[in-house]
Amino acid sequence: DNLPRGRDHQKLRHAASWGEPVADATSGLCFTPLRVPGEVLGALGIAGSRMLVTTLESLGSATAIAIDRLRTFERLSKLETTRERERLRSALIDSVAHEFRTPLTSIKASVPGLLSESEMDEAARRDLLSVIDEETDRLDGLVGKAMEMARLDAGQVRLQIEARPIRSAVDAALGHSRSFLGDRVVEVEVGSDLPLVGMDTARITDVLVQLLNNAAKYS
């Protein structure tokens, strides 16, 4: 380290270009290429120590192998991340497609009754219209989720992190969940002495709403 600029940088480039170690006895500077089979990754300069060419070659080879292994690990990590992202994307698309079918089925089942020429009392008609109204709102929410997924996939989502009590997200989630919880009882136990949490309250609320929705459907 602490190599002077100018002529010695040229020696670094020379070592990398020609793939041969150089030891300058006058200045006490040593240069060696970082070489792996089939490729020179760069060059290493060492100041303040005289080294044999064989030592330089060994040091350069060990450093190059370490760098090459790190590059390989990074490539594999990126590949695994890409595969996991594709798997999650597929699962999310399947989930959203399934969620779309439920309100569409309810709407489709309600419309024939309204279109039929048979007599229907006002209460029954209003019930069918209420179903259509509620399921239309649900579809609108699903469209919003699908758009959010697209923004997330494109890296356009920015978290709004702020220190808030976790109870604020819990209470907000309960408020959003009243329509599908019905008469189910939800007991909440949150310590009053808990520290503030760094979070995006809106997104944590969405997570809790989804958990409550799943519980209401399947438990």
GUKE-91999 format. One record per residue (C-alpha): x, y, z. Coordinates in nm, 2 decimals. Layout:
N
@c1 X	c2 Y	c3 Z
...
//
This chain:
219
@c1 0.00	c2 0.00	c3 0.00
@c1 0.10	c2 0.37	c3 0.00
@c1 0.25	c2 0.34	c3 -0.34
@c1 0.36	c2 0.67	c3 -0.50
@c1 0.18	c2 0.77	c3 -0.82
@c1 0.33	c2 0.80	c3 -1.16
@c1 0.61	c2 0.57	c3 -1.27
@c1 0.52	c2 0.30	c3 -1.02
@c1 0.16	c2 0.29	c3 -1.14
@c1 0.30	c2 0.22	c3 -1.48
@c1 0.49	c2 -0.07	c3 -1.34
@c1 0.16	c2 -0.20	c3 -1.19
@c1 0.00	c2 -0.18	c3 -1.53
@c1 0.30	c2 -0.35	c3 -1.68
@c1 0.28	c2 -0.64	c3 -1.44
@c1 -0.09	c2 -0.68	c3 -1.51
@c1 -0.04	c2 -0.65	c3 -1.89
@c1 0.26	c2 -0.88	c3 -1.92
@c1 0.18	c2 -1.11	c3 -1.64
@c1 0.53	c2 -1.11	c3 -1.49
@c1 0.64	c2 -1.01	c3 -1.14
@c1 0.89	c2 -0.72	c3 -1.10
@c1 1.11	c2 -0.65	c3 -0.79
@c1 1.28	c2 -0.31	c3 -0.79
@c1 1.58	c2 -0.34	c3 -0.55
@c1 1.65	c2 0.04	c3 -0.57
@c1 1.31	c2 0.16	c3 -0.45
@c1 1.21	c2 -0.14	c3 -0.25
@c1 0.89	c2 -0.18	c3 -0.45
@c1 0.76	c2 -0.51	c3 -0.58
@c1 0.49	c2 -0.58	c3 -0.83
@c1 0.32	c2 -0.90	c3 -0.92
@c1 0.03	c2 -1.00	c3 -1.14
@c1 -0.29	c2 -1.14	c3 -0.99
@c1 -0.33	c2 -1.44	c3 -1.22
@c1 -0.57	c2 -1.73	c3 -1.24
@c1 -0.58	c2 -1.99	c3 -1.52
@c1 -0.68	c2 -1.81	c3 -1.84
@c1 -0.70	c2 -1.46	c3 -1.69
@c1 -0.50	c2 -1.18	c3 -1.52
@c1 -0.73	c2 -1.01	c3 -1.27
@c1 -0.49	c2 -0.71	c3 -1.20
@c1 -0.17	c2 -0.65	c3 -1.02
@c1 -0.05	c2 -0.61	c3 -0.66
@c1 0.21	c2 -0.36	c3 -0.55
@c1 0.40	c2 -0.39	c3 -0.22
@c1 0.62	c2 -0.12	c3 -0.07
@c1 0.89	c2 -0.14	c3 0.19
@c1 0.98	c2 -0.50	c3 0.16
@c1 1.22	c2 -0.69	c3 -0.08
@c1 1.09	c2 -1.02	c3 -0.20
@c1 1.21	c2 -1.30	c3 -0.42
@c1 1.04	c2 -1.34	c3 -0.75
@c1 0.91	c2 -1.68	c3 -0.64
@c1 0.77	c2 -1.53	c3 -0.32
@c1 0.60	c2 -1.26	c3 -0.53
@c1 0.45	c2 -1.52	c3 -0.76
@c1 0.32	c2 -1.72	c3 -0.47
@c1 0.17	c2 -1.41	c3 -0.30
@c1 0.01	c2 -1.30	c3 -0.63
@c1 -0.13	c2 -1.64	c3 -0.70
@c1 -0.28	c2 -1.68	c3 -0.35
@c1 -0.44	c2 -1.33	c3 -0.37
@c1 -0.57	c2 -1.40	c3 -0.72
@c1 -0.73	c2 -1.73	c3 -0.61
@c1 -0.90	c2 -1.55	c3 -0.31
@c1 -1.04	c2 -1.28	c3 -0.54
@c1 -1.15	c2 -1.53	c3 -0.80
@c1 -1.33	c2 -1.74	c3 -0.53
@c1 -1.50	c2 -1.43	c3 -0.40
@c1 -1.62	c2 -1.34	c3 -0.76
@c1 -1.75	c2 -1.69	c3 -0.80
@c1 -1.93	c2 -1.68	c3 -0.47
@c1 -2.09	c2 -1.34	c3 -0.57
@c1 -2.20	c2 -1.48	c3 -0.91
@c1 -2.35	c2 -1.79	c3 -0.74
@c1 -2.52	c2 -1.56	c3 -0.48
@c1 -2.67	c2 -1.34	c3 -0.75
@c1 -2.79	c2 -1.65	c3 -0.95
@c1 -2.95	c2 -1.80	c3 -0.64
@c1 -3.11	c2 -1.46	c3 -0.56
@c1 -3.25	c2 -1.44	c3 -0.91
@c1 -3.39	c2 -1.80	c3 -0.89
@c1 -3.55	c2 -1.72	c3 -0.55
@c1 -3.70	c2 -1.40	c3 -0.69
@c1 -3.85	c2 -1.58	c3 -0.99
@c1 -3.99	c2 -1.85	c3 -0.75
@c1 -4.15	c2 -1.58	c3 -0.53
@c1 -4.28	c2 -1.39	c3 -0.83
@c1 -4.45	c2 -1.71	c3 -0.96
@c1 -4.60	c2 -1.78	c3 -0.62
@c1 -4.73	c2 -1.43	c3 -0.59
@c1 -4.88	c2 -1.43	c3 -0.93
@c1 -5.06	c2 -1.76	c3 -0.86
@c1 -5.18	c2 -1.62	c3 -0.53
@c1 -5.32	c2 -1.30	c3 -0.69
@c1 -5.48	c2 -1.49	c3 -0.97
@c1 -5.65	c2 -1.71	c3 -0.71
@c1 -5.76	c2 -1.41	c3 -0.51
@c1 -5.91	c2 -1.25	c3 -0.82
@c1 -6.13	c2 -1.56	c3 -0.89
@c1 -6.31	c2 -1.54	c3 -0.55
@c1 -6.47	c2 -1.19	c3 -0.59
@c1 -6.53	c2 -1.25	c3 -0.96
@c1 -6.72	c2 -1.58	c3 -0.87
@c1 -6.93	c2 -1.39	c3 -0.61
@c1 -7.02	c2 -1.11	c3 -0.86
@c1 -7.10	c2 -1.36	c3 -1.14
@c1 -7.32	c2 -1.56	c3 -0.90
@c1 -7.51	c2 -1.24	c3 -0.80
@c1 -7.58	c2 -1.10	c3 -1.14
@c1 -7.81	c2 -1.37	c3 -1.28
@c1 -8.05	c2 -1.32	c3 -0.98
@c1 -8.07	c2 -0.94	c3 -1.06
@c1 -8.12	c2 -1.01	c3 -1.43
@c1 -8.38	c2 -1.27	c3 -1.39
@c1 -8.75	c2 -1.18	c3 -1.45
@c1 -8.87	c2 -1.37	c3 -1.15
@c1 -9.00	c2 -1.16	c3 -0.86
@c1 -8.74	c2 -1.07	c3 -0.59
@c1 -8.82	c2 -0.89	c3 -0.28
@c1 -8.63	c2 -0.57	c3 -0.20
@c1 -8.42	c2 -0.73	c3 0.08
@c1 -8.29	c2 -1.00	c3 -0.14
@c1 -8.21	c2 -0.76	c3 -0.42
@c1 -8.02	c2 -0.53	c3 -0.18
@c1 -7.82	c2 -0.83	c3 -0.05
@c1 -7.71	c2 -0.92	c3 -0.40
@c1 -7.61	c2 -0.56	c3 -0.47
@c1 -7.42	c2 -0.55	c3 -0.14
@c1 -7.23	c2 -0.86	c3 -0.25
@c1 -7.14	c2 -0.70	c3 -0.58
@c1 -7.04	c2 -0.37	c3 -0.41
@c1 -6.81	c2 -0.54	c3 -0.15
@c1 -6.65	c2 -0.77	c3 -0.41
@c1 -6.59	c2 -0.49	c3 -0.64
@c1 -6.40	c2 -0.31	c3 -0.36
@c1 -6.21	c2 -0.62	c3 -0.30
@c1 -6.11	c2 -0.64	c3 -0.67
@c1 -6.00	c2 -0.28	c3 -0.66
@c1 -5.77	c2 -0.37	c3 -0.36
@c1 -5.63	c2 -0.66	c3 -0.55
@c1 -5.55	c2 -0.45	c3 -0.85
@c1 -5.37	c2 -0.21	c3 -0.61
@c1 -5.17	c2 -0.51	c3 -0.47
@c1 -5.08	c2 -0.62	c3 -0.83
@c1 -4.95	c2 -0.27	c3 -0.91
@c1 -4.75	c2 -0.27	c3 -0.59
@c1 -4.60	c2 -0.60	c3 -0.68
@c1 -4.50	c2 -0.46	c3 -1.02
@c1 -4.34	c2 -0.15	c3 -0.86
@c1 -4.16	c2 -0.38	c3 -0.60
@c1 -4.02	c2 -0.60	c3 -0.88
@c1 -3.90	c2 -0.29	c3 -1.07
@c1 -3.72	c2 -0.16	c3 -0.76
@c1 -3.95	c2 0.15	c3 -0.74
@c1 -4.07	c2 0.09	c3 -0.39
@c1 -3.92	c2 0.31	c3 -0.12
@c1 -3.98	c2 0.23	c3 0.24
@c1 -4.08	c2 0.51	c3 0.48
@c1 -3.90	c2 0.41	c3 0.79
@c1 -3.98	c2 0.59	c3 1.11
@c1 -3.98	c2 0.51	c3 1.48
@c1 -4.33	c2 0.42	c3 1.59
@c1 -4.50	c2 0.21	c3 1.86
@c1 -4.58	c2 -0.14	c3 1.72
@c1 -4.93	c2 -0.09	c3 1.87
@c1 -5.00	c2 0.17	c3 1.60
@c1 -4.96	c2 -0.09	c3 1.32
@c1 -5.16	c2 -0.35	c3 1.52
@c1 -5.46	c2 -0.11	c3 1.58
@c1 -5.45	c2 0.01	c3 1.22
@c1 -5.46	c2 -0.36	c3 1.10
@c1 -5.76	c2 -0.44	c3 1.32
@c1 -5.94	c2 -0.13	c3 1.18
@c1 -5.88	c2 -0.25	c3 0.82
@c1 -5.99	c2 -0.60	c3 0.91
@c1 -6.33	c2 -0.54	c3 1.06
@c1 -6.52	c2 -0.61	c3 0.74
@c1 -6.39	c2 -0.97	c3 0.71
@c1 -6.34	c2 -1.05	c3 1.08
@c1 -6.71	c2 -1.02	c3 1.15
@c1 -6.80	c2 -1.14	c3 1.50
@c1 -6.46	c2 -1.31	c3 1.55
@c1 -6.28	c2 -1.20	c3 1.87
@c1 -5.92	c2 -1.08	c3 1.84
@c1 -5.73	c2 -1.05	c3 2.16
@c1 -5.43	c2 -0.82	c3 2.15
@c1 -5.15	c2 -0.82	c3 2.41
@c1 -4.88	c2 -0.56	c3 2.36
@c1 -4.66	c2 -0.45	c3 2.64
@c1 -4.69	c2 -0.08	c3 2.73
@c1 -4.31	c2 -0.05	c3 2.79
@c1 -4.19	c2 -0.17	c3 2.45
@c1 -3.94	c2 0.05	c3 2.27
@c1 -4.03	c2 0.22	c3 1.95
@c1 -3.98	c2 0.02	c3 1.63
@c1 -3.81	c2 0.15	c3 1.31
@c1 -4.07	c2 0.04	c3 1.05
@c1 -4.28	c2 0.14	c3 0.75
@c1 -4.61	c2 0.15	c3 0.94
@c1 -4.83	c2 0.12	c3 0.63
@c1 -4.65	c2 -0.19	c3 0.50
@c1 -4.63	c2 -0.36	c3 0.84
@c1 -5.01	c2 -0.29	c3 0.87
@c1 -5.06	c2 -0.46	c3 0.53
@c1 -4.87	c2 -0.76	c3 0.65
@c1 -5.08	c2 -0.79	c3 0.97
@c1 -5.40	c2 -0.74	c3 0.77
@c1 -5.30	c2 -1.03	c3 0.54
@c1 -5.23	c2 -1.25	c3 0.84
@c1 -5.57	c2 -1.17	c3 0.99
@c1 -5.74	c2 -1.23	c3 0.66
@c1 -5.57	c2 -1.57	c3 0.63
@c1 -5.67	c2 -1.66	c3 0.99
@c1 -6.03	c2 -1.55	c3 0.92
@c1 -6.05	c2 -1.77	c3 0.61
@c1 -5.88	c2 -2.09	c3 0.72
@c1 -5.90	c2 -2.11	c3 1.10
//
